[in-house]
Amino acid sequence: MERLNEEISQKKLAKSLNKFLKTTYYTKRKIDRIESNTTYLKFDVVNEV
């Protein structure tokens, strides 16, 4: 995975993802692993009626 905006830091990206997805899963280390293709993005899918 590659960031479209290279100027945003991994820490800021993790903070933004956590805020947007309402989670605390993402950290600078996890973003680094995702970018190096060692792990994958994690999404919780909620099917609301």
Secondary structure, DSSP 8 states (H G I E B T S, - for coil): ---S-TTS-HHHHHHHHHHHHT-S---HHHHHHHHTTSS----------
